[in-house]
Amino acid sequence: MKRAKRGKNTKRATTGETGKYERGTRSYTMSRIRGKDTKIEVLVRSYLFRRGLRFRKNDKRYPGHPDIVLPKYHVIVFVNGCFWHMHEHCGNHSMPKSNVEFWNAKLLRNRERDRDQHHRLLDDGWRVIDVWECELAKPVREERLERLYTQIVDSEESHIDETGDSRWVWDDEGNGGKNSGKTVE
């Protein structure tokens, strides 16, 4: 079995408990998780910039501090990690095996907050596009980035999400990415 590399402060405790870190190590590890300017965000932004689009990043004037705001097209793009935003039916999202109650509550709060932010932006007349981490894997990256560009610049296509549904909407159960039979005009 291949072991993951650990940083200088991520030593495991020697008390025989394999799932525990030394005091302070878990906090240090979690503090290193970026909230903005992640690799996938930078990848999407640099692609859009190369294609000639100009945008604002992490604009605090809008709900959720969107990763990319394109005022000219009235489009907001969120670049989401599959784990942190609970991407359904995705191999990159799985619930951790330890401290299940904590992680379940945390990730469900993230999903609910995303849903509320999307509703507020849609109500304000913005077109919202989610790009998921799994859609940026090398085999499908270029296709997804090209489709994102088309969604942004083409006024008809920009109302279509990655599944081909009209205007992306959260359903009442909090399932994102699906149209759930509703269309927002």
N, CA, C and O atoms as a DFTB+ gen file, in Angstrom:
740 C
 N C O
     1  1       0.838      -1.169       0.000
     2  2       0.000       0.000       0.000
     3  2       0.888       1.239       0.000
     4  3       1.840       1.327       0.775
     5  1       0.579       2.181      -0.858
     6  2       1.375       3.385      -1.003
     7  2       1.039       4.363       0.113
     8  3      -0.136       4.602       0.392
     9  1       2.049       4.929       0.751
    10  2       1.835       5.882       1.831
    11  2       1.892       7.294       1.286
    12  3       2.702       7.610       0.414
    13  1       1.030       8.128       1.806
    14  2       1.018       9.534       1.400
    15  2       2.156      10.264       2.088
    16  3       2.489       9.965       3.235
    17  1       2.757      11.228       1.386
    18  2       3.796      12.057       1.985
    19  2       3.152      12.988       2.991
    20  3       2.034      13.464       2.796
    21  1       3.869      13.237       4.057
    22  2       3.384      14.153       5.078
    23  2       4.386      15.267       5.258
    24  3       5.592      15.075       5.108
    25  1       3.867      16.434       5.583
    26  2       4.723      17.586       5.840
    27  2       5.437      17.444       7.164
    28  3       5.254      16.456       7.875
    29  1       6.266      18.450       7.502
    30  2       7.085      18.352       8.703
    31  2       6.273      18.281       9.992
    32  3       6.743      17.718      10.981
    33  1       5.074      18.835      10.002
    34  2       4.276      18.849      11.229
    35  2       3.122      17.863      11.190
    36  3       2.139      18.056      11.906
    37  1       3.202      16.827      10.392
    38  2       2.076      15.898      10.296
    39  2       2.457      14.498      10.761
    40  3       2.035      13.508      10.164
    41  1       3.239      14.414      11.802
    42  2       3.616      13.111      12.335
    43  2       2.437      12.478      13.046
    44  3       1.638      13.158      13.690
    45  1       2.344      11.174      12.918
    46  2       1.294      10.444      13.626
    47  2       1.728      10.207      15.071
    48  3       2.919      10.093      15.362
    49  1       0.767      10.136      15.952
    50  2       1.059       9.854      17.362
    51  2       1.570       8.428      17.488
    52  3       1.184       7.546      16.722
    53  1       2.435       8.217      18.455
    54  2       3.026       6.895      18.648
    55  2       2.338       6.131      19.762
    56  3       2.909       5.189      20.312
    57  1       1.126       6.521      20.101
    58  2       0.415       5.882      21.212
    59  2      -0.302       4.621      20.781
    60  3      -1.031       4.027      21.575
    61  1      -0.110       4.194      19.529
    62  2      -0.782       3.002      19.061
    63  2      -2.086       3.304      18.361
    64  3      -2.675       2.408      17.755
    65  1      -2.556       4.532      18.425
    66  2      -3.780       4.925      17.751
    67  2      -3.402       5.458      16.376
    68  3      -2.868       6.561      16.262
    69  1      -3.673       4.691      15.344
    70  2      -3.231       5.062      14.000
    71  2      -4.009       6.220      13.403
    72  3      -3.525       6.846      12.459
    73  1      -5.187       6.532      13.910
    74  2      -6.001       7.591      13.334
    75  2      -5.790       8.946      13.982
    76  3      -6.478       9.898      13.612
    77  1      -4.868       9.083      14.933
    78  2      -4.688      10.338      15.664
    79  2      -3.383      11.010      15.249
    80  3      -2.377      10.354      14.980
    81  1      -3.434      12.333      15.208
    82  2      -2.243      13.134      14.960
    83  2      -1.700      13.627      16.285
    84  3      -2.407      13.620      17.292
    85  1      -0.420      14.066      16.290
    86  2       0.129      14.684      17.489
    87  2      -0.620      15.974      17.766
    88  3      -1.231      16.556      16.870
    89  1      -0.569      16.407      18.994
    90  2      -1.282      17.613      19.424
    91  2      -0.912      18.805      18.527
    92  3       0.265      19.105      18.329
    93  1      -1.935      19.472      17.993
    94  2      -1.713      20.650      17.167
    95  2      -1.498      20.375      15.691
    96  3      -1.579      21.299      14.881
    97  1      -1.227      19.140      15.318
    98  2      -0.926      18.827      13.928
    99  2      -2.158      18.904      13.041
   100  3      -2.085      19.422      11.927
   101  1      -3.281      18.400      13.516
   102  2      -4.505      18.446      12.709
   103  2      -4.893      19.892      12.424
   104  3      -5.261      20.225      11.297
   105  1      -4.814      20.752      13.436
   106  2      -5.134      22.159      13.260
   107  2      -4.203      22.792      12.225
   108  3      -4.655      23.544      11.363
   109  1      -2.913      22.492      12.307
   110  2      -1.945      23.019      11.345
   111  2      -2.280      22.548       9.929
   112  3      -2.251      23.333       8.982
   113  1      -2.597      21.265       9.798
   114  2      -2.918      20.698       8.487
   115  2      -4.155      21.362       7.907
   116  3      -4.160      21.742       6.736
   117  1      -5.201      21.505       8.706
   118  2      -6.431      22.126       8.221
   119  2      -6.218      23.602       7.870
   120  3      -6.877      24.117       6.967
   121  1      -5.320      24.279       8.558
   122  2      -5.080      25.696       8.271
   123  2      -4.401      25.900       6.923
   124  3      -4.409      27.009       6.389
   125  1      -3.825      24.862       6.376
   126  2      -3.132      24.950       5.085
   127  2      -4.073      24.769       3.896
   128  3      -3.645      24.908       2.750
   129  1      -5.348      24.462       4.148
   130  2      -6.312      24.287       3.060
   131  2      -6.748      25.667       2.596
   132  3      -7.255      26.472       3.377
   133  1      -6.544      25.924       1.319
   134  2      -6.814      27.243       0.777
   135  2      -8.310      27.457       0.555
   136  3      -9.045      26.525       0.228
   137  1      -8.745      28.706       0.739
   138  2     -10.134      29.071       0.486
   139  2     -10.299      29.774      -0.850
   140  3     -11.387      29.789      -1.425
   141  1      -9.204      30.359      -1.341
   142  2      -9.242      31.014      -2.653
   143  2      -7.879      30.841      -3.305
   144  3      -6.894      30.477      -2.662
   145  1      -7.857      31.114      -4.599
   146  2      -6.648      30.922      -5.407
   147  2      -6.154      29.475      -5.361
   148  3      -4.950      29.224      -5.323
   149  1      -7.090      28.531      -5.366
   150  2      -6.719      27.123      -5.429
   151  2      -6.225      26.809      -6.839
   152  3      -6.410      27.613      -7.753
   153  1      -5.611      25.667      -7.017
   154  2      -5.082      25.286      -8.335
   155  2      -6.175      25.271      -9.398
   156  3      -5.965      25.730     -10.521
   157  1      -7.345      24.740      -9.037
   158  2      -8.402      24.658     -10.042
   159  2      -8.970      26.036     -10.375
   160  3      -9.356      26.284     -11.517
   161  1      -9.025      26.939      -9.385
   162  2      -9.484      28.301      -9.677
   163  2      -8.508      29.013     -10.600
   164  3      -8.916      29.659     -11.565
   165  1      -7.229      28.896     -10.307
   166  2      -6.205      29.540     -11.133
   167  2      -6.247      28.978     -12.544
   168  3      -6.094      29.725     -13.510
   169  1      -6.450      27.681     -12.676
   170  2      -6.536      27.038     -13.988
   171  2      -7.689      27.618     -14.811
   172  3      -7.511      27.947     -15.983
   173  1      -8.864      27.743     -14.201
   174  2     -10.037      28.280     -14.901
   175  2      -9.819      29.747     -15.239
   176  3     -10.092      30.169     -16.363
   177  1      -9.331      30.527     -14.283
   178  2      -9.115      31.957     -14.535
   179  2      -8.097      32.195     -15.642
   180  3      -8.307      33.050     -16.501
   181  1      -7.008      31.455     -15.630
   182  2      -6.000      31.679     -16.673
   183  2      -6.534      31.285     -18.045
   184  3      -6.199      31.926     -19.041
   185  1      -7.355      30.245     -18.113
   186  2      -7.957      29.875     -19.399
   187  2      -8.860      31.005     -19.905
   188  3      -8.757      31.417     -21.060
   189  1      -9.738      31.497     -19.041
   190  2     -10.660      32.557     -19.447
   191  2      -9.899      33.831     -19.825
   192  3     -10.286      34.516     -20.773
   193  1      -8.836      34.155     -19.108
   194  2      -8.040      35.340     -19.416
   195  2      -7.358      35.190     -20.782
   196  3      -7.331      36.131     -21.574
   197  1      -6.809      33.997     -21.049
   198  2      -6.188      33.736     -22.367
   199  2      -7.196      33.870     -23.495
   200  3      -6.837      34.255     -24.608
   201  1      -8.451      33.554     -23.217
   202  2      -9.498      33.676     -24.235
   203  2     -10.020      35.109     -24.358
   204  3     -10.926      35.364     -25.151
   205  1      -9.470      36.034     -23.599
   206  2      -9.816      37.437     -23.740
   207  2     -10.888      37.950     -22.795
   208  3     -11.302      39.104     -22.903
   209  1     -11.343      37.118     -21.875
   210  2     -12.364      37.566     -20.929
   211  2     -11.697      38.275     -19.760
   212  3     -10.640      37.858     -19.287
   213  1     -12.321      39.347     -19.302
   214  2     -11.838      40.076     -18.133
   215  2     -12.889      39.955     -17.047
   216  3     -14.087      39.980     -17.328
   217  1     -12.445      39.825     -15.815
   218  2     -13.345      39.486     -14.721
   219  2     -12.799      40.009     -13.413
   220  3     -11.658      40.465     -13.332
   221  1     -13.629      39.937     -12.394
   222  2     -13.211      40.192     -11.020
   223  2     -13.113      38.837     -10.327
   224  3     -13.842      37.906     -10.668
   225  1     -12.221      38.731      -9.366
   226  2     -12.121      37.472      -8.635
   227  2     -12.433      37.675      -7.169
   228  3     -12.068      38.694      -6.581
   229  1     -13.103      36.711      -6.584
   230  2     -13.465      36.700      -5.165
   231  2     -14.059      38.037      -4.724
   232  3     -13.621      38.630      -3.738
   233  1     -15.050      38.496      -5.461
   234  2     -15.668      39.795      -5.213
   235  2     -16.571      39.718      -3.990
   236  3     -17.546      38.967      -3.979
   237  1     -16.248      40.488      -2.967
   238  2     -16.965      40.423      -1.692
   239  2     -18.318      41.116      -1.725
   240  3     -19.070      41.041      -0.754
   241  1     -18.639      41.786      -2.820
   242  2     -19.931      42.474      -2.908
   243  2     -21.079      41.511      -3.175
   244  3     -22.242      41.894      -3.049
   245  1     -20.779      40.276      -3.539
   246  2     -21.803      39.313      -3.927
   247  2     -21.842      38.148      -2.943
   248  3     -20.820      37.813      -2.345
   249  1     -23.002      37.532      -2.768
   250  2     -23.115      36.385      -1.850
   251  2     -22.146      35.270      -2.250
   252  3     -22.073      34.890      -3.418
   253  1     -21.425      34.766      -1.292
   254  2     -20.511      33.653      -1.531
   255  2     -19.150      34.065      -2.037
   256  3     -18.305      33.204      -2.281
   257  1     -18.905      35.368      -2.204
   258  2     -17.626      35.849      -2.732
   259  2     -17.217      35.023      -3.947
   260  3     -16.229      34.290      -3.892
   261  1     -17.962      35.133      -5.039
   262  2     -17.759      34.266      -6.200
   263  2     -16.308      34.253      -6.681
   264  3     -15.604      35.261      -6.613
   265  1     -15.883      33.099      -7.163
   266  2     -14.521      32.946      -7.655
   267  2     -14.280      33.834      -8.869
   268  3     -13.212      34.431      -8.998
   269  1     -15.260      33.925      -9.752
   270  2     -15.128      34.715     -10.977
   271  2     -16.436      35.465     -11.219
   272  3     -17.510      34.864     -11.243
   273  1     -16.335      36.783     -11.398
   274  2     -17.495      37.615     -11.716
   275  2     -17.217      38.288     -13.056
   276  3     -16.222      38.995     -13.209
   277  1     -18.099      38.063     -14.019
   278  2     -17.978      38.656     -15.347
   279  2     -19.135      39.628     -15.546
   280  3     -20.178      39.241     -16.072
   281  1     -18.965      40.900     -15.130
   282  2     -20.073      41.857     -15.186
   283  2     -20.579      42.098     -16.604
   284  3     -21.777      42.302     -16.803
   285  1     -19.689      42.076     -17.586
   286  2     -20.094      42.335     -18.975
   287  2     -21.153      41.340     -19.430
   288  3     -22.070      41.706     -20.165
   289  1     -21.035      40.085     -19.001
   290  2     -21.962      39.030     -19.407
   291  2     -23.000      38.734     -18.334
   292  3     -23.895      37.915     -18.541
   293  1     -22.881      39.395     -17.193
   294  2     -23.759      39.184     -16.047
   295  2     -23.744      37.697     -15.627
   296  3     -24.783      37.072     -15.415
   297  1     -22.510      37.168     -15.518
   298  2     -22.298      35.766     -15.181
   299  2     -21.386      35.676     -13.966
   300  3     -20.421      36.430     -13.832
   301  1     -21.712      34.741     -13.087
   302  2     -20.866      34.427     -11.937
   303  2     -20.493      32.952     -12.028
   304  3     -21.338      32.095     -12.286
   305  1     -19.200      32.675     -11.810
   306  2     -18.693      31.306     -11.883
   307  2     -18.128      30.927     -10.517
   308  3     -17.309      31.645      -9.944
   309  1     -18.583      29.784     -10.012
   310  2     -18.013      29.193      -8.813
   311  2     -17.207      27.970      -9.244
   312  3     -17.702      27.131      -9.997
   313  1     -15.974      27.869      -8.771
   314  2     -15.132      26.706      -9.034
   315  2     -15.081      25.929      -7.727
   316  3     -14.446      26.356      -6.762
   317  1     -15.758      24.782      -7.705
   318  2     -15.980      24.045      -6.458
   319  2     -15.145      22.773      -6.379
   320  3     -15.006      22.035      -7.354
   321  1     -14.595      22.540      -5.193
   322  2     -13.973      21.260      -4.903
   323  2     -15.058      20.239      -4.610
   324  3     -16.008      20.531      -3.883
   325  1     -14.924      19.061      -5.162
   326  2     -15.973      18.045      -5.023
   327  2     -16.173      17.619      -3.572
   328  3     -17.307      17.381      -3.158
   329  1     -15.104      17.517      -2.795
   330  2     -15.240      17.102      -1.402
   331  2     -15.941      18.167      -0.583
   332  3     -16.926      17.872       0.093
   333  1     -15.451      19.412      -0.626
   334  2     -15.940      20.466       0.247
   335  2     -17.361      20.898      -0.068
   336  3     -18.059      21.407       0.809
   337  1     -17.801      20.702      -1.305
   338  2     -19.143      21.139      -1.688
   339  2     -20.066      19.953      -1.973
   340  3     -21.135      20.122      -2.560
   341  1     -19.655      18.765      -1.560
   342  2     -20.461      17.545      -1.655
   343  2     -21.037      17.322      -3.052
   344  3     -22.254      17.257      -3.225
   345  1     -20.157      17.205      -4.042
   346  2     -20.600      16.941      -5.407
   347  2     -21.185      15.540      -5.468
   348  3     -20.493      14.549      -5.237
   349  1     -22.465      15.479      -5.782
   350  2     -23.162      14.200      -5.804
   351  2     -22.713      13.344      -6.980
   352  3     -22.363      13.860      -8.042
   353  1     -22.727      12.053      -6.783
   354  2     -22.401      11.063      -7.810
   355  2     -20.994      11.293      -8.354
   356  3     -20.744      11.099      -9.544
   357  1     -20.084      11.702      -7.489
   358  2     -18.713      11.989      -7.898
   359  2     -17.768      11.142      -7.047
   360  3     -17.952      11.027      -5.835
   361  1     -16.781      10.566      -7.671
   362  2     -15.810       9.754      -6.959
   363  2     -14.901      10.554      -6.040
   364  3     -14.278       9.988      -5.142
   365  1     -14.816      11.868      -6.253
   366  2     -13.960      12.704      -5.412
   367  2     -14.627      13.097      -4.106
   368  3     -13.978      13.664      -3.227
   369  1     -15.915      12.804      -3.965
   370  2     -16.590      13.119      -2.711
   371  2     -16.927      11.830      -1.972
   372  3     -17.649      10.972      -2.478
   373  1     -16.395      11.720      -0.787
   374  2     -16.795      10.633       0.100
   375  2     -16.735      11.166       1.521
   376  3     -15.914      12.025       1.844
   377  1     -17.596      10.656       2.347
   378  2     -17.657      11.113       3.727
   379  2     -16.500      10.486       4.504
   380  3     -16.275       9.279       4.411
   381  1     -15.766      11.296       5.269
   382  2     -14.677      10.732       6.085
   383  2     -15.202       9.674       7.049
   384  3     -16.350       9.734       7.490
   385  1     -14.354       8.714       7.366
   386  2     -14.754       7.592       8.221
   387  2     -14.678       7.944       9.702
   388  3     -15.353       7.320      10.521
   389  1     -13.859       8.942      10.056
   390  2     -13.771       9.319      11.470
   391  2     -14.476      10.646      11.687
   392  3     -14.588      11.462      10.773
   393  1     -14.948      10.850      12.900
   394  2     -15.639      12.072      13.288
   395  2     -16.787      12.383      12.326
   396  3     -16.934      13.514      11.863
   397  1     -17.585      11.376      12.038
   398  2     -18.624      11.434      11.014
   399  2     -19.652      12.530      11.282
   400  3     -20.060      13.233      10.357
   401  1     -20.077      12.684      12.543
   402  2     -21.086      13.705      12.830
   403  2     -20.579      15.100      12.484
   404  3     -21.299      15.895      11.881
   405  1     -19.332      15.396      12.869
   406  2     -18.744      16.706      12.585
   407  2     -18.703      16.967      11.086
   408  3     -19.161      18.010      10.620
   409  1     -18.146      16.007      10.321
   410  2     -17.987      16.210       8.876
   411  2     -19.330      16.281       8.163
   412  3     -19.506      17.081       7.244
   413  1     -20.262      15.460       8.578
   414  2     -21.579      15.484       7.957
   415  2     -22.236      16.852       8.152
   416  3     -22.761      17.436       7.204
   417  1     -22.203      17.357       9.385
   418  2     -22.796      18.667       9.669
   419  2     -22.076      19.769       8.891
   420  3     -22.722      20.644       8.313
   421  1     -20.750      19.729       8.874
   422  2     -19.963      20.763       8.195
   423  2     -20.247      20.783       6.694
   424  3     -20.501      21.842       6.121
   425  1     -20.204      19.627       6.070
   426  2     -20.391      19.565       4.616
   427  2     -21.832      19.877       4.218
   428  3     -22.068      20.485       3.174
   429  1     -22.791      19.468       5.038
   430  2     -24.188      19.825       4.756
   431  2     -24.411      21.341       4.896
   432  3     -25.173      21.933       4.132
   433  1     -23.742      21.960       5.875
   434  2     -23.814      23.423       6.001
   435  2     -23.235      24.096       4.762
   436  3     -23.789      25.077       4.267
   437  1     -22.122      23.569       4.263
   438  2     -21.525      24.123       3.043
   439  2     -22.515      24.049       1.886
   440  3     -22.697      25.017       1.148
   441  1     -23.149      22.897       1.738
   442  2     -24.101      22.710       0.636
   443  2     -25.296      23.657       0.770
   444  3     -25.737      24.255      -0.211
   445  1     -25.810      23.784       1.989
   446  2     -26.953      24.668       2.220
   447  2     -26.567      26.124       1.944
   448  3     -27.332      26.865       1.327
   449  1     -25.392      26.525       2.396
   450  2     -24.922      27.887       2.154
   451  2     -24.761      28.139       0.648
   452  3     -25.134      29.205       0.159
   453  1     -24.214      27.174      -0.082
   454  2     -24.097      27.296      -1.543
   455  2     -25.469      27.488      -2.171
   456  3     -25.651      28.350      -3.030
   457  1     -26.416      26.696      -1.746
   458  2     -27.770      26.773      -2.293
   459  2     -28.380      28.157      -2.069
   460  3     -28.954      28.747      -2.984
   461  1     -28.250      28.665      -0.848
   462  2     -28.796      29.985      -0.531
   463  2     -28.116      31.083      -1.350
   464  3     -28.779      31.992      -1.849
   465  1     -26.816      30.995      -1.482
   466  2     -26.083      31.998      -2.261
   467  2     -26.497      31.971      -3.730
   468  3     -26.653      33.021      -4.353
   469  1     -26.671      30.792      -4.272
   470  2     -27.089      30.671      -5.670
   471  2     -28.479      31.278      -5.870
   472  3     -28.716      31.988      -6.847
   473  1     -29.389      30.997      -4.949
   474  2     -30.744      31.560      -5.045
   475  2     -30.705      33.082      -5.013
   476  3     -31.388      33.737      -5.800
   477  1     -29.919      33.643      -4.120
   478  2     -29.826      35.099      -4.025
   479  2     -29.262      35.705      -5.307
   480  3     -29.749      36.733      -5.777
   481  1     -28.247      35.077      -5.865
   482  2     -27.654      35.586      -7.112
   483  2     -28.637      35.477      -8.270
   484  3     -28.749      36.400      -9.077
   485  1     -29.349      34.358      -8.359
   486  2     -30.345      34.190      -9.421
   487  2     -31.456      35.220      -9.284
   488  3     -31.925      35.771     -10.279
   489  1     -31.876      35.480      -8.048
   490  2     -32.910      36.494      -7.803
   491  2     -32.441      37.885      -8.214
   492  3     -33.251      38.721      -8.616
   493  1     -31.141      38.134      -8.115
   494  2     -30.575      39.425      -8.512
   495  2     -30.315      39.504     -10.013
   496  3     -29.810      40.513     -10.504
   497  1     -30.657      38.443     -10.741
   498  2     -30.532      38.474     -12.187
   499  2     -29.216      37.958     -12.744
   500  3     -28.970      38.077     -13.944
   501  1     -28.371      37.390     -11.907
   502  2     -27.104      36.838     -12.373
   503  2     -27.305      35.447     -12.943
   504  3     -28.195      34.714     -12.513
   505  1     -26.485      35.088     -13.902
   506  2     -26.424      33.706     -14.380
   507  2     -25.293      33.042     -13.616
   508  3     -24.179      33.565     -13.584
   509  1     -25.558      31.905     -13.004
   510  2     -24.600      31.224     -12.136
   511  2     -24.160      29.922     -12.789
   512  3     -24.988      29.115     -13.213
   513  1     -22.843      29.728     -12.865
   514  2     -22.288      28.501     -13.431
   515  2     -21.362      27.889     -12.390
   516  3     -20.505      28.577     -11.835
   517  1     -21.532      26.609     -12.127
   518  2     -20.624      25.867     -11.256
   519  2     -19.694      25.021     -12.115
   520  3     -20.130      24.329     -13.035
   521  1     -18.414      25.088     -11.798
   522  2     -17.429      24.211     -12.415
   523  2     -16.884      23.349     -11.290
   524  3     -16.388      23.861     -10.286
   525  1     -16.980      22.039     -11.463
   526  2     -16.566      21.109     -10.421
   527  2     -15.146      20.622     -10.677
   528  3     -14.692      20.532     -11.818
   529  1     -14.462      20.311      -9.587
   530  2     -13.090      19.836      -9.632
   531  2     -12.935      18.625     -10.549
   532  3     -11.966      18.539     -11.303
   533  1     -13.878      17.695     -10.490
   534  2     -13.773      16.474     -11.309
   535  2     -13.903      16.779     -12.794
   536  3     -13.432      16.001     -13.624
   537  1     -14.535      17.903     -13.146
   538  2     -14.677      18.289     -14.550
   539  2     -13.375      18.865     -15.103
   540  3     -13.247      19.091     -16.306
   541  1     -12.414      19.101     -14.213
   542  2     -11.143      19.679     -14.638
   543  2     -10.010      18.661     -14.630
   544  3      -8.837      19.027     -14.701
   545  1     -10.366      17.377     -14.544
   546  2      -9.360      16.325     -14.668
   547  2      -8.826      16.346     -16.101
   548  3      -9.555      16.705     -17.026
   549  1      -7.579      15.970     -16.287
   550  2      -6.941      16.093     -17.599
   551  2      -7.732      15.526     -18.773
   552  3      -7.789      16.175     -19.818
   553  1      -8.344      14.350     -18.657
   554  2      -9.036      13.811     -19.838
   555  2     -10.196      14.666     -20.346
   556  3     -10.505      14.640     -21.537
   557  1     -10.845      15.429     -19.448
   558  2     -12.029      16.190     -19.848
   559  2     -11.858      17.698     -19.686
   560  3     -12.790      18.459     -19.947
   561  1     -10.684      18.127     -19.262
   562  2     -10.443      19.533     -18.930
   563  2     -10.712      20.482     -20.093
   564  3     -11.476      21.436     -19.947
   565  1     -10.095      20.231     -21.241
   566  2     -10.231      21.155     -22.369
   567  2     -11.678      21.275     -22.837
   568  3     -12.146      22.365     -23.164
   569  1     -12.377      20.149     -22.864
   570  2     -13.781      20.168     -23.277
   571  2     -14.617      21.013     -22.313
   572  3     -15.454      21.808     -22.741
   573  1     -14.384      20.833     -20.998
   574  2     -15.169      21.590     -20.012
   575  2     -14.844      23.071     -20.059
   576  3     -15.748      23.900     -19.956
   577  1     -13.571      23.425     -20.212
   578  2     -13.198      24.833     -20.271
   579  2     -13.761      25.503     -21.518
   580  3     -14.199      26.652     -21.462
   581  1     -13.752      24.798     -22.632
   582  2     -14.336      25.344     -23.857
   583  2     -15.849      25.543     -23.687
   584  3     -16.407      26.551     -24.121
   585  1     -16.498      24.564     -23.049
   586  2     -17.934      24.672     -22.816
   587  2     -18.237      25.839     -21.869
   588  3     -19.232      26.540     -22.051
   589  1     -17.385      26.049     -20.859
   590  2     -17.556      27.172     -19.945
   591  2     -17.457      28.493     -20.703
   592  3     -18.283      29.385     -20.513
   593  1     -16.462      28.613     -21.549
   594  2     -16.301      29.837     -22.342
   595  2     -17.548      30.086     -23.183
   596  3     -18.045      31.210     -23.250
   597  1     -18.048      29.033     -23.821
   598  2     -19.247      29.159     -24.648
   599  2     -20.448      29.556     -23.798
   600  3     -21.244      30.399     -24.212
   601  1     -20.587      28.964     -22.622
   602  2     -21.694      29.302     -21.730
   603  2     -21.661      30.781     -21.348
   604  3     -22.706      31.414     -21.199
   605  1     -20.467      31.320     -21.191
   606  2     -20.329      32.708     -20.775
   607  2     -20.646      33.665     -21.915
   608  3     -21.432      34.595     -21.736
   609  1     -20.045      33.452     -23.091
   610  2     -20.136      34.458     -24.155
   611  2     -21.358      34.318     -25.048
   612  3     -21.820      35.304     -25.623
   613  1     -21.878      33.129     -25.169
   614  2     -23.036      32.919     -26.038
   615  2     -24.308      33.112     -25.215
   616  3     -24.581      32.341     -24.295
   617  1     -25.075      34.131     -25.545
   618  2     -26.227      34.485     -24.718
   619  2     -27.242      33.356     -24.601
   620  3     -27.852      33.201     -23.543
   621  1     -27.442      32.570     -25.639
   622  2     -28.401      31.461     -25.549
   623  2     -27.808      30.309     -24.751
   624  3     -28.480      29.743     -23.888
   625  1     -26.559      29.956     -25.027
   626  2     -25.930      28.828     -24.350
   627  2     -25.657      29.119     -22.883
   628  3     -25.588      28.195     -22.073
   629  1     -25.504      30.378     -22.533
   630  2     -25.133      30.696     -21.163
   631  2     -26.260      30.406     -20.177
   632  3     -26.043      30.449     -18.966
   633  1     -27.451      30.115     -20.671
   634  2     -28.538      29.718     -19.782
   635  2     -28.588      28.204     -19.601
   636  3     -29.501      27.695     -18.950
   637  1     -27.637      27.484     -20.157
   638  2     -27.617      26.026     -20.095
   639  2     -26.468      25.597     -19.192
   640  3     -25.345      26.078     -19.349
   641  1     -26.737      24.695     -18.246
   642  2     -25.663      24.215     -17.384
   643  2     -24.996      22.985     -17.998
   644  3     -25.314      22.585     -19.118
   645  1     -24.070      22.393     -17.250
   646  2     -23.275      21.289     -17.787
   647  2     -24.096      20.052     -18.117
   648  3     -23.617      19.189     -18.853
   649  1     -25.308      19.933     -17.605
   650  2     -26.132      18.766     -17.912
   651  2     -27.070      19.037     -19.080
   652  3     -27.802      18.151     -19.522
   653  1     -27.041      20.283     -19.581
   654  2     -27.922      20.642     -20.689
   655  2     -29.262      21.186     -20.224
   656  3     -30.130      21.479     -21.046
   657  1     -29.442      21.328     -18.899
   658  2     -30.697      21.845     -18.369
   659  2     -30.708      23.369     -18.415
   660  3     -29.657      24.009     -18.431
   661  1     -31.908      23.937     -18.435
   662  2     -32.027      25.389     -18.399
   663  2     -31.644      25.902     -17.020
   664  3     -31.767      25.181     -16.030
   665  1     -31.196      27.105     -16.953
   666  2     -30.758      27.809     -15.753
   667  2     -30.639      26.904     -14.535
   668  3     -31.635      26.364     -14.054
   669  1     -29.487      26.749     -14.067
   670  2     -29.157      25.866     -12.960
   671  2     -29.917      26.276     -11.706
   672  3     -29.896      27.449     -11.334
   673  1     -30.592      25.328     -11.044
   674  2     -31.416      25.610      -9.875
   675  2     -31.192      24.526      -8.823
   676  3     -31.018      23.354      -9.155
   677  1     -31.199      24.926      -7.566
   678  2     -31.147      23.975      -6.457
   679  2     -32.563      23.501      -6.192
   680  3     -33.504      24.294      -6.225
   681  1     -32.718      22.211      -5.928
   682  2     -34.053      21.750      -5.571
   683  2     -34.245      21.889      -4.057
   684  3     -33.310      22.245      -3.340
   685  1     -35.445      21.610      -3.581
   686  2     -35.771      21.837      -2.179
   687  2     -35.009      20.930      -1.226
   688  3     -34.882      21.251      -0.044
   689  1     -34.499      19.804      -1.713
   690  2     -33.726      18.909      -0.862
   691  2     -32.266      19.317      -0.807
   692  3     -31.477      18.657      -0.131
   693  1     -31.874      20.395      -1.502
   694  2     -30.498      20.849      -1.463
   695  2     -29.615      20.180      -2.477
   696  3     -28.391      20.263      -2.372
   697  1     -30.201      19.508      -3.474
   698  2     -29.397      18.862      -4.495
   699  2     -29.016      19.876      -5.553
   700  3     -29.862      20.369      -6.300
   701  1     -27.745      20.177      -5.603
   702  2     -27.264      21.160      -6.576
   703  2     -26.874      20.495      -7.868
   704  3     -26.660      19.284      -7.918
   705  1     -26.782      21.292      -8.916
   706  2     -26.329      20.782     -10.210
   707  2     -27.416      20.154     -11.029
   708  3     -27.210      19.869     -12.209
   709  1     -28.546      19.934     -10.453
   710  2     -29.665      19.359     -11.184
   711  2     -30.732      20.430     -11.342
   712  3     -30.851      21.314     -10.494
   713  1     -31.498      20.362     -12.404
   714  2     -32.530      21.358     -12.629
   715  2     -33.735      21.104     -11.761
   716  3     -34.446      22.043     -11.407
   717  1     -33.977      19.890     -11.418
   718  2     -35.095      19.463     -10.577
   719  2     -36.448      19.882     -11.137
   720  3     -37.400      20.089     -10.385
   721  1     -36.529      20.007     -12.452
   722  2     -37.806      20.293     -13.083
   723  2     -38.189      21.750     -13.081
   724  3     -39.213      22.101     -13.669
   725  1     -37.423      22.616     -12.453
   726  2     -37.760      24.024     -12.392
   727  2     -36.888      24.805     -13.373
   728  3     -35.717      24.481     -13.571
   729  1     -37.453      25.801     -13.963
   730  2     -36.693      26.688     -14.842
   731  2     -36.855      28.109     -14.339
   732  3     -37.966      28.562     -14.063
   733  1     -35.745      28.798     -14.225
   734  2     -35.770      30.182     -13.794
   735  2     -35.518      31.034     -15.009
   736  3     -34.510      30.857     -15.693
   737  1     -36.411      31.951     -15.291
   738  2     -36.247      32.834     -16.458
   739  2     -35.907      34.221     -16.044
   740  3     -35.734      35.095     -16.894
